[in-house]
Amino acid sequence: MAIDPVCQMKVDEKTAKWKTDYKGKTYYFCAPGCKKTFENEPEKYL
């Protein structure tokens, strides 16, 4: 299980609908809002 970097929820990498790559690493999200929030300010959540 991955951890959504924005809201800290557990996300199953195999079934995650929302994900993004940043600096060579894939991040998984529970919802499109968390993905968008991360993509706007990725360094804030790392």
Residue, then its C-alpha position, 0 to 999 in steps of 0.5 A: m500500500a502506498i500513502d497519499p502524500v496529501c491526505q495520508m490515506k492508504v492507496d493500493e498501487k494496483t487499483a489506484k485511479w490517480k497517480t503522477d510521477y515526480k522526480g522519477k518516483t510514482y505517487y498515488f492518490c485517493a482522489p483527483g483533488c489530492k492529485k491536483t493539490f500535489e501537482n500544484e505544490p509537490e515539494k510541500y508534500l514531500 
